[in-house]
Amino acid sequence: MTLSPTIPEKLARARADLRLGLPIVLTGGGKALLCAAIEELTEARLAALRAEGPPELALTARRAATLKAIPYDGDLARLRLPADADLRWLRGVADPANDLQVPMKGPLIALREGDAGLHRTAIALAKSAQLLPAVLLVPVADGLALAARHGLTLLAQPDCADLDRLAPLSAVISARLPMAAAQAGRLHIFRPDDGSAEHYAVEIGRPDRSAPVLARLHSACFTGDVLGSLKCDCGPQLHAALAQMGAEGAGVLLYLNQEGRGIGLANKMRAYSLQDQGFDTVEANHRLGFEDDERDFRIGAEILQKMGFAQVRLLTNNPKKLNMLQACGLTVTERVPLKVGETAQNRAYLATKAAKSGHLL
């Protein structure tokens, strides 16, 4: 047994460092890049990064499209950082909050030579840390020596192949929990081995493992589930699903910590601010640099299988959830509609989900 960190532990360190504003070092293909998330960058760190060499900026193709920058690498754009660009300029490029007030960010000179693999990895790490997907990168001659000199986390390209891997989940604890929906209830806690957020399974009654279970994959929504936000239908869906399971006497609700369709609460609030400017929910995500939906429903499939279920009656309006569960080996015997919670404030949001995301509303 070694005391050295495993690859998932290294990736968890890298995500934590980026959230703290610390740069990390990425190596691969004979190159090394010093990498920092723009969202957490300070003037002092920007100056220190510049002292190591000329920085480059990497953005997703979604954000690049808003800025009219050319994504020569397909899914991302690499940009040359102007010599006079300060932290305010960088944050303006990364964060769309003031796009309408300051629409011109140029000149944005896109790079097209060389490999973008490490840039792609840096953006994926920023996303997985629930930061804006905009990173500053500085090519360096000896990444190993630089990381050792400054005590920085070092990741080699093969380590980062695990970024798309579904982290194995361990059942941490299970306890009885009487609820308003059902006196006979249990709460199960599942913890990923990569240090990311825990997920919860609410078991109503004693569902028969040999029969299709009434199930819902519910993504955490602090604003809707806790505050009763009228901008979405999440809170009413949560409570209606639990009530239906209680009425039937059995069911499983998975509460997955994938706030804001996987972009995190801070970025979700950024999206809300953009919606106040007139953009719909999908357009807002794209302006931030994210896809329509960044969630991973494989997590739900693994939890259901670990709990002993092979067949489900899925409470959902989202066909993607059905497809993912079936792709993971579960049998979906029925889609049970869950049409609740429409308000004057979320009517346009629900229409966008139906028109652009395929929800059956």
BADO-93465 format. One record per residue: residue number from 1; y, x negated, z negated of N, C-alpha, C in turn. Coordinates in steps of 0.001 Angstrom, whole numbers. Each point is the difference from the previous one (the first is absolute). Layout:
// residues N
  num       ny       nx       nz      cay      cax      caz       cy       cx       cz
  NUM        Y        X        Z        Y        X        Z        Y        X        Z
...
***
This chain:
// residues 361
  num       ny       nx       nz      cay      cax      caz       cy       cx       cz
    1    -1201     -850        0     1201      850        0     1245     -881        0
    2      931      266      877     1215     -812      115     1177      694     -650
    3      961     -788     -485     1229      542     -563     1065      220     1063
    4     -280     -452     1222      974      140     1084      115     1460      431
    5     1174      412      460      172     1393      429     -795      312     1257
    6     -510     1218       60     -672      475     1206     1050      343     1055
    7     -456      298     1208      946      365     1058      771     1271     -359
    8     -653     1083     -477      789     1173     -412     1025     -326    -1078
    9     -349     -912     -908      946     -387    -1048     1170     -793      571
   10     -274     -838      994     1090     -729      666      952      962      701
   11     -569     1001      672      839      980      688      824      803     -999
   12     -587      339    -1145      748      725    -1033     1150     -850     -517
   13     -233    -1300     -174     1069     -904     -425     1127      -38     1036
   14     -388      -78     1260     1003      -67     1062      855     1257       14
   15     -624     1172     -135      767     1251      -36      956       16    -1192
   16     -504     -423    -1164      839      -22    -1202     1171     -968      172
   17     -258    -1168      592     1071     -977      215     1084      558      906
   18     -400      647     1087      984      570      921      851     1054     -709
   19     -616      799     -854      750     1018     -747      962     -635     -998
   20     -331    -1189     -486      879     -710     -926     1124     -750      710
   21      -76      -46     1323      993     -764      748     -394    -1444      249
   22    -1244     -350     -369     -491    -1355      235     -546     -133     1415
   23      278    -1110      662     -652     -224     1293    -1449     -419     -188
   24     -785      162     1043    -1373     -489       35     -145     -875     1235
   25    -1120     -694      104     -260     -857     1159    -1241      526      723
   26      143      210     1308    -1114      429      845     -349    -1127      959
   27    -1295     -266      159     -433    -1052      917    -1072      527      934
   28      -55     -566     1205    -1014      388      975      374     -448     1383
   29    -1018     -310      817      255     -420     1370      816    -1269       93
   30     -154     -867    -1001      748    -1258       22     1459      156     -377
   31      397     1181     -505     1389      235     -381       74      407    -1472
   32     1197     -120     -548      254      470    -1363     1375      658      -25
   33       82     1142     -690     1261      726      -98      308      307    -1455
   34     1222     -261     -386      524      441    -1287      503     1423      201
   35     -441      933     -834      231     1424      266      606      682    -1218
   36     1045      822      229      624      760    -1079      313     1404      489
   37     -137      988     -900      351     1383      325     1515      153     -112
   38      628      516     1043     1460      106       20      504      917    -1103
   39     -744     1051     -301      453      965    -1001      305     -651    -1353
   40     -772    -1022     -384      165     -622    -1318      675    -1369       77
   41      527     -360     1144      619    -1304      182     1332      -78     -736
   42      333    -1199     -530     1292     -252     -626      752    -1048      818
   43     1297     -113     -250      806    -1005      706     -540    -1399     -264
   44     -386     -268    -1256     -495    -1335     -337    -1294     -308      735
   45     -911      981       54    -1269     -241      692      214     -109     1507
   46      936      782      537      290     -104     1426      487    -1401      330
   47      872     -544     -833      498    -1362      224    -1141    -1014     -100
   48     -905      197     -971    -1133     -916     -157     -946       74     1195
   49     -210     1199      527     -842      150     1181      631     -695     1196
   50     1298      184      169      694     -632     1127      -51    -1526      -92
   51      -51     -506    -1219      -59    -1455     -180    -1317     -577      507
   52    -1020      854      128    -1308     -458      486     -104       24     1523
   53      919      711      673      -52       68     1455      647     1275      510
   54       73      167     1323      608     1203      586     -902     1229     -172
   55      489     1054     -665     -851     1164     -253     -130      917     1219
   56    -1089      748       -7     -235     1069      963     -150     1313     -760
   57      278     1084      667      -99     1329     -597    -1111      763      719
   58     -869      648     -767    -1072      810      609      149     1445     -454
   59      -28      913      976      108     1435     -242    -1114      715      749
   60     -368     1187     -468     -967      796      754      641      505     1286
   61     -831      352      956      517      551     1258      772     1294     -246
   62     -386      769    -1030      709     1247     -314     1449     -292     -378
   63      192     -966     -886     1364     -346     -415      748     -672     1153
   64     -691     -827      759      626     -676     1130      522     1009     1019
   65     -742     1086      213      433     1015      964     1330      613     -421
   66      166      241    -1306     1260      545     -495     1147     -964      252
   67     -273    -1304     -154     1032    -1029      141      177     -459     1442
   68     -785      574      916       43     -382     1418     -376    -1475      202
   69     -900     -493     -856     -532    -1356      157    -1326       95      744
   70     -315    -1011      785    -1196       52      846    -1212     -523     -771
   71    -1030      838     -208    -1220     -441     -690     -970     -657      985
   72      259    -1242      340     -841     -688      989    -1454     -115     -464
   73     -234       67    -1308    -1356     -144     -520     -723     1338     -154
   74      583     1056      564     -652     1306      -13      301      805    -1248
   75     -619     -371    -1115      181      762    -1233     1100     -554     -895
   76      619    -1112      421     1067     -569     -808      974     -768      880
   77     1168     -267     -572     1009     -810      676      331    -1196     -877
   78       69    -1172      619      460    -1205     -698     1413     -297      489
   79      918     -155     -928     1402     -192      350      519    -1316     -553
   80      883     -627      751      672    -1199     -480     1107      419     -965
   81       58     -654    -1140     1036      335     -977     1294     -711      376
   82     1079      751      238     1277     -641      333      446     -954    -1107
   83      669    -1065      374      412    -1018     -966      930      563    -1053
   84      803      998      383      970      547     -957     -514     1256     -714
   85    -1269      346      172     -544     1209     -633     -136     -215    -1505
   86      613      900     -776     -113      -87    -1455     -982     1056     -499
   87     -122       92    -1316     -961      929     -586      352     1443      334
   88     1276      311       49      422     1365      337     -447      365     1412
   89      122     -944      937     -434      240     1381    -1509      225       41
   90     -734     -854     -725    -1453      112      -11     -451     1354     -539
   91      612      420    -1085     -384     1283     -577      376     1158      914
   92     1074     -143      742      374     1030      956    -1004      136     1127
   93     -602    -1120      390    -1039       33     1033    -1299      593     -548
   94     -312     -327    -1249    -1264      456     -593       42     1451     -435
   95     1144      457     -518      112     1320     -621      895      892      850
   96     -508     1145      457      779      869      890     1026      885     -694
   97      236     -220    -1285      883      901     -748     1362      168      659
   98      533    -1088      559     1345       54      572        8     -144     1526
   99    -1132      337      630      -71     -128     1462     1083      809      705
  100      267     1203     -487      966      850      695     1430     -510     -185
  101      272     -588    -1177     1334     -541     -229      207    -1324      721
  102    -1063     -811       91       81    -1311      661    -1132      -80     1018
  103      159      667     1145    -1108       80      953     -288    -1311      731
  104      992     -863      137     -183    -1247      756     -340    -1134     -947
  105    -1212     -541       89     -426    -1084     -877      -95    -1339      744
  106      237       16     1284     -257    -1171      833     1001    -1117     -161
  107     -156    -1031      855    -1059      -67     1013    -1363     -319     -623
  108    -1027      765      426    -1350     -223     -471     -795     -686     1103
  109     -324    -1250     -218     -706     -799     1009    -1483      -43     -362
  110     -807      677      807    -1437       77     -272     -707    -1246      512
  111     -944     -495     -789     -804    -1163      377    -1279      472      676
  112     -441     -742      976    -1216      404      715    -1016    -1121      130
  113      378    -1228     -326     -924    -1127      111     -811     -154    -1285
  114    -1231     -488      136     -824     -271    -1170     -764     1218     -484
  115     -827     -234    -1005     -880     1035     -536      686      734    -1155
  116     -220     1320      -72      645      814    -1032     -974      403    -1104
  117    -1154     -636      -66    -1013      401     -967      461      -74    -1444
  118      664    -1097     -383      459     -149    -1378     1146      961     -308
  119      837      272      995     1076      976     -182     -593     1389     -271
  120    -1051      314      748     -675     1302     -159     -595      120    -1408
  121     -588    -1100     -464     -570      -14    -1345     1088      190    -1057
  122     1142     -650      197     1104      116     -963      490     1439      -97
  123      113      688     1134      434     1397      -15    -1044      875     -699
  124    -1279     -261      273    -1066      774     -644       32     -190    -1510
  125      280    -1201     -453       92     -256    -1441     1176      745     -612
  126     1145       -9      694     1169      725     -503     -299     1492      -93
  127     -667      545     1015     -373     1420      -43     -927      290    -1174
  128    -1002     -853     -195     -967      247    -1059      638     -152    -1378
  129     1140     -704      -76      763     -101    -1245      992     1137     -135
  130       -9      937      947      890     1161       54     1473     -419       37
  131      243    -1081      745     1351     -460      281      348      359     1437
  132     1280      -38      330      382      191     1402     -713    -1037      863
  133     -554      400     1138     -742     -941      848      929     -876      834
  134      728     -863     -692      931     -932      646      -63    -1300     -778
  135     -334    -1088      675     -231    -1276     -688      756    -1127      683
  136      366     -979     -816      642    -1218      488    -1026    -1115      -58
  137     -122     -765     1083    -1013    -1040       71      621    -1308      480
  138     -421    -1093     -630      500    -1328      361    -1194     -882      338
  139     -106     -486     1235    -1074     -945      326      184    -1302     -787
  140    -1096     -473     -603       52    -1251     -766    -1115     -924      474
  141      190    -1294     -236     -945     -992      524    -1290      -40     -808
  142      105       39    -1314    -1178     -137     -861       22     1105    -1045
  143     -654     1099      321       11     1150     -900     -680     -283    -1320
  144    -1093     -753       26     -740     -302    -1222      870     -783     -977
  145      669    -1032      511      843     -830     -861     1190      793     -520
  146      595      827      857     1163      777     -418     -387     1000    -1089
  147    -1147      670      177     -458      975    -1001     -264     -690    -1336
  148     -626    -1185       45     -296     -739    -1230     1290     -470     -664
  149      956     -437      798     1260     -524     -547      792     1073     -737
  150      -27     1244      523      812     1064     -583     -817     1031     -780
  151    -1318     -211     -108     -838      940     -731     -120     1346      677
  152      -37       15     1341      -48     1251      757    -1436      384      348
  153     -236     1289      132    -1311      487      434     -227     -396     1461
  154    -1168     -537      270     -371     -433     1351    -1157      861      493
  155      161      563     1191    -1050      796      625     -315     -571     1374
  156    -1272     -217      259     -430     -408     1334     -326     1246      815
  157      132     -100     1307     -219     1158      867    -1340      690     -247
  158    -1113     -727     -197    -1267      695     -263       45      847    -1265
  159      781     -421    -1009      118      805    -1223      565     1382      306
  160      897       50      966      740     1231      273     -771      973      885
  161    -1168     -431      467     -845      927      761     -422     1168     -872
  162       62     -192    -1329     -410     1039     -938     1090     1042     -256
  163     1163     -157      629     1086      940     -250     -372     1424      392
  164     -788      153     1050     -409     1337      442    -1297      461     -648
  165     -565     -857     -818    -1269      338     -654      256     1037    -1091
  166     -906      950     -114       83      966    -1081     -531     -653    -1266
  167      868     -136     -997     -402     -649    -1245    -1058      834     -708
  168    -1095     -608     -428    -1012      743     -756      609      626    -1252
  169     -470     1186     -342      520      730    -1146    -1040       20    -1117
  170      468     -191    -1209     -883       83    -1162      423     1182     -855
  171     -993      759     -465      286     1099     -920      275     -603    -1377
  172     1236      145     -476      395     -644    -1247     -409      834    -1207
  173      318     1275       38     -310      867    -1126       18     1449      460
  174     -724      832     -712      -20     1432      265       39      716    -1345
  175      821     1040      -77      111      716    -1271      219     1481      249
  176     -404      818     -975      183     1443       94     1481      327      -69
  177      447      949      830     1410      381       23      137     1497      281
  178      103      826    -1024      263     1424      241     1380      168      634
  179       95      858     1005     1259      187      728      304     1479      144
  180     1222      288      413      377     1388      243     -887      611     1073
  181     -400     -822      986     -833      499     1100    -1431      270     -438
  182     -479     -754     -980    -1389      162     -440     -197     -684    -1341
  183     -657      699     -926     -306     -611    -1296     -995    -1137      165
  184     -917      154      966    -1015    -1031      245      520     -945     1076
  185      600    -1103     -419      530     -958      954     -214    -1422     -480
  186      -46     -940      941     -110    -1423     -332      946     -780      889
  187      536    -1085     -547      856     -899      775     -686    -1346      120
  188     -157     -466     1244     -635    -1290      288     1067     -962      531
  189       23    -1223     -513      953    -1014      443     -744    -1033      847
  190      522     -270     1197     -594    -1001      897     1025    -1111      248
  191     -440    -1237     -155      891    -1162      121     -451     -911     1143
  192      874     -268      978     -343     -925     1083      -88    -1432     -519
  193     -854     -806      611     -172    -1373     -484     1089     -941      495
  194      969      511      779     1072     -864      500     1288      126     -824
  195      -88      676    -1146     1168      105     -858      999     1064      407
  196     -310      790     1014      925     1050      431     -146     1229     -897
  197      744     1054      312       86     1167     -882    -1353      689     -187
  198     -211      515    -1200    -1196      789     -298      100     1366      674
  199    -1156      612      194      -74     1355      557     -814      861     -963
  200      207     1318       78     -595      897     -986     -805     1104      688
  201    -1078      396     -654     -796     1133      470      -34     1043    -1102
  202      471     1196      310      -12     1115     -947    -1200      877      356
  203     -973       32     -893    -1223      774      256       71     1309     -775
  204      -86     1099      723       22     1326     -602    -1426      518     -109
  205     -396      411    -1213    -1351      500     -195    -1045    -1086      207
  206    -1166      425      467    -1092     -942      276     -481      214     1433
  207      722     -541      982     -369      227     1404    -1410     -498      310
  208     -713      787      772    -1361     -335      427       77    -1115     1046
  209     -581    -1152     -323       40    -1142      927     -822      248     1267
  210     -876      964       -3     -840      250     1178      617     1026      941
  211     1146      565     -375      665     1028      817     1406     -467      371
  212      600      595     1037     1380     -360      347      949      318    -1154
  213      835     -973     -370      922      181    -1106     1389      345      538
  214      677      934     -656     1388      292      343      836    -1192     -456
  215      654     -666      940      687    -1253     -317     1373      -43      654
  216      894     -736     -630     1309     -268      585      352    -1465     -208
  217      532     -637     1058      588    -1327      -91     1507      205     -121
  218      523     -193    -1194     1421      258     -251      706    -1322     -242
  219     1001     -301      815      767    -1225     -172     1096      220    -1029
  220      162     -971     -896      992      109    -1066     1377      317      575
  221      698      909     -664     1362      369      397      792      249    -1270
  222      655    -1029     -510      745      121    -1249     1053     1100       99
  223      702       37     1125     1087      973      136     -524     1432       41
  224    -1106      225      695     -536     1351      116     -898      395    -1146
  225     -922     -899     -401     -987      326    -1027      629       70    -1389
  226      987     -862     -268      579      -89    -1343     1348      717      -91
  227      861     -241     1003     1365      534      -78      156     1365      653
  228    -1041      458      704       93     1297      661      947       -7     1184
  229       44    -1107      738      880     -110     1163     -249     1139      990
  230     1077      498      567      -87     1052     1017      -15     -573     1410
  231       40    -1345      119       37     -640     1314    -1388     -161      616
  232    -1067      227     -791    -1362     -120      532     -858     1110     -602
  233    -1248       64      420     -924     1017     -511    -1076     -599     -894
  234      203    -1248     -446    -1049     -720     -726     -335      624    -1349
  235     1016      295     -812     -256      584    -1308     -767     1307       85
  236      470      959      818     -760     1246      148    -1425     -227      515
  237     -193     -971      899    -1351     -284      495     -896     -514    -1122
  238      540     -897     -826     -764     -548    -1116     -480     1114     -927
  239      914      854     -404     -341     1029     -976     -863     1107      619
  240      238      313     1279     -824     1011      661    -1429     -505      169
  241     -163    -1280      311    -1344     -560      155     -758       38    -1325
  242      654     -416    -1082     -657       34    -1306     -342     1437     -404
  243      917      923      287     -251     1402     -346    -1192      553      760
  244     -127     -354     1290    -1125      503      786    -1315     -584     -501
  245       22    -1293     -355    -1210     -616     -552     -377      660    -1324
  246     1020      300     -821     -265      667    -1259     -585     1387      202
  247      535      730      998     -496     1347      285    -1443      -27      492
  248     -349    -1044      789    -1367     -109      512     -950     -622    -1015
  249      578     -634    -1032     -823     -581    -1056     -410    -1429      222
  250      374     -591     1160     -391    -1388      264      872     -568     1117
  251      198    -1310      -50      757     -676     1054      420    -1384     -451
  252      521     -773      950      494    -1352     -294     1323     -205      715
  253     1021     -332     -775     1291     -361      587      219    -1496     -199
  254      167     -721     1101      278    -1432      -73     1506     -203       45
  255      530     -647    -1026     1438     -272      -73      187    -1468      364
  256      393     -226     1269       74    -1351      557     1428     -525     -102
  257      155    -1173     -584     1334     -581     -193      499     -641     1292
  258      372      892      935      542     -424     1301     1290      786      252
  259      948     -192     -914     1269      734       27      710     -156     1341
  260      627     1096      434      820      -70     1213     -798     -333     1246
  261    -1207      566      101     -912     -328     1113     -285    -1497       68
  262      -68     -616    -1181     -418    -1393      -66     1119    -1022       17
  263     1276      424       14     1093     -979       72      649     -233    -1361
  264     -391      754    -1018      552     -191    -1330     1210      884     -260
  265      284      213    -1281     1064      923     -375     1380     -490      426
  266      272    -1305     -137     1320     -517      386      260      225     1483
  267     -989     -320      829      177      211     1444       31     1481      351
  268     -720      810     -756       56     1444      215     1418      511     -260
  269      655     -520    -1051     1379      401     -267      938     -489     1103
  270     -285    -1161      555      774     -459     1159     -179      982     1170
  271    -1233      458      191     -256      969     1070      736     1308     -267
  272       31      441    -1252      733     1213     -344     1485     -151      324
  273      539    -1190     -298     1412     -239      298      261       86     1500
  274     -930     -506      796      133       88     1460     -136     1448      470
  275     -860      775     -674     -118     1413      361     1311      737     -262
  276      720     -425    -1044     1307      598     -273     1006     -317     1103
  277     -275    -1070      776      871     -350     1123     -383      747     1280
  278    -1103      767      -57     -381      817     1145    -1285     -389      691
  279     -673    -1044     -477    -1268     -420      599    -1144      788     -635
  280    -1040      305      796    -1150      674     -594     -887    -1022     -719
  281    -1061      479     -645     -813     -872     -844     -667    -1133      788
  282     -437      265     1220     -628    -1037      822     1045    -1006      485
  283     1130      490      479     1075     -890      448      482     -904    -1125
  284       82      550    -1215      441     -789    -1148     -973    -1146     -275
  285    -1298      295       20     -995    -1055     -207      120    -1085     1059
  286      187      395     1234      108     -969     1093     1243     -876     -149
  287     1112      580     -396     1223     -782     -182     -159    -1032    -1117
  288     -833      337     -991     -280     -946    -1077     -948    -1112      434
  289     -698      217     1110     -946    -1000      482    -1451      349     -242
  290     -245     1211     -487    -1371      429     -294     -539      920     1086
  291    -1317      206      -27     -629      995      856      174     1385     -642
  292     -399     1034      735      104     1370     -531     -700      121    -1355
  293    -1166     -611     -102     -825      148    -1200     -713    -1321     -249
  294      244     -615    -1145     -585    -1308     -329    -1145      123    -1007
  295     -472     1221     -260    -1047      179    -1002    -1370     -442      516
  296     -903     -276     -946    -1371     -374      325     -944     1003     -665
  297     -495      948      784     -862     1046     -561    -1432     -476     -230
  298     -308    -1229      395    -1323     -556     -309     -205      -68    -1516
  299     1112     -158     -732      -86      -50    -1463     -639     1282     -528
  300      457     1144      522     -551     1277     -425    -1473      121      308
  301     -394     -463     1179    -1413       62      375     -855     -828     -952
  302      476    -1199     -352     -789     -853     -888     -144      620    -1388
  303     1078      606     -512      -78      628    -1324     -996     1152       13
  304       72      853     1024     -932     1122       79    -1449     -486       41
  305     -239    -1052      793    -1360     -526       90     -452     -616    -1314
  306      909     -698     -697     -353     -580    -1295     -314     1081    -1029
  307      614     1169      167     -251     1104     -929    -1254      784      371
  308     -630     -383     1109    -1275      615      367       89     1146      982
  309     1155      161      651      164     1096      959     -211     -498     1425
  310     -691      795      796     -227     -332     1406      571     1054      931
  311      277     1212     -532      526     1099      808     1220      602     -707
  312     1012      349      792     1215      559     -599      507     1193      792
  313      597      917     -726      852     1043      571     1413     -473     -304
  314      720     -451     1007     1248     -730     -245     1211      919       39
  315      731       20    -1109     1258      741      -99     1099     -844      637
  316      381      326     1229     1003     -808      684      547      732     1214
  317     1187     -412      406      569      437     1279       60    -1164      983
  318     -521    -1163     -414      140    -1234      766    -1333     -401      645
  319     -136      167     1310    -1263     -352      667     -382    -1466     -151
  320      973     -896     -218     -315    -1423     -144     -869     -251    -1225
  321      182      797    -1025     -841     -161    -1187    -1448      360      309
  322     -194     1063      754    -1356      384      391     -652    -1107      816
  323      737     -501      982     -558    -1020      894     -365    -1262     -760
  324      862     -413     -954     -274    -1222     -736    -1212      162     -910
  325     -111     1137     -682    -1159      203     -871    -1294      -27      809
  326       23      651     1159    -1199       29      840     -308    -1387      548
  327     1041     -772      339     -215    -1359      488     -598     -898    -1083
  328      232      358    -1268     -522     -786    -1117    -1369      488     -470
  329     -588      958      716    -1360      415     -313     -138     1266     -808
  330     1114      662     -321      -75     1277     -712      -95     1143     1008
  331     -631     1078     -390      -84     1189      848     1031     1017     -481
  332      929      367      892      981     1033     -334     -535     1312      556
  333     -468      857     -878     -614     1249      439     1027     1091      285
  334     1220     -172     -552     1019     1037      183     1373     -592     -303
  335      983      395      801     1397     -288     -347      571     1246     -654
  336      446     -140    -1241      573     1121     -737     1522     -133       52
  337      704      913      681     1461     -116      120      686       47    -1369
  338     1167     -625      -82      769      -41    -1247     1475      183      350
  339      360     1210      353     1356      292      471      809      648    -1115
  340      667     -845     -772      832      469    -1108     1264     -850      -46
  341      996      506     -726     1152     -832     -333     1106      -91     1019
  342       38      897     1000     1109      -67      962     1281      487     -664
  343     1093     -756      197     1309      372     -531     1041     -150     1099
  344     1185      522     -263     1090     -174      972      314    -1480      190
  345     -199     -790    -1068      332    -1426       60    -1049     -831      734
  346    -1247      478       92    -1028     -839      641     -530      586     1309
  347      606     1088      451     -523      665     1195        8     -937     1214
  348     1086     -739      180       82     -931     1137     -998    -1149     -159
  349     -183     -460    -1244     -963    -1066     -281    -1414      435      378
  350     -382     1219     -379    -1335      499      329     -166      169     1509
  351     1071      440      674      -67      151     1458     -209    -1356      670
  352      645    -1045     -541     -177    -1346      554    -1423     -488     -221
  353     -557      261    -1190    -1396     -404     -254     -944      664     1000
  354      272     1257      319     -865      703      956      185     -539     1417
  355     1257     -202      405      286     -389     1384     -328    -1462      271
  356      270     -891     -972     -129    -1438      270    -1209     -650     -665
  357     -505      590    -1073    -1113     -596     -712    -1287      813      102
  358       51     1131      707    -1208      753      263     -509      854    -1143
  359      814      218    -1030     -450      820    -1116     -173     1457      459
  360    -1003      654     -516     -307     1371      404      705      971     -938
  361     1251      286      325      838      839     -853      395     1302      698
***
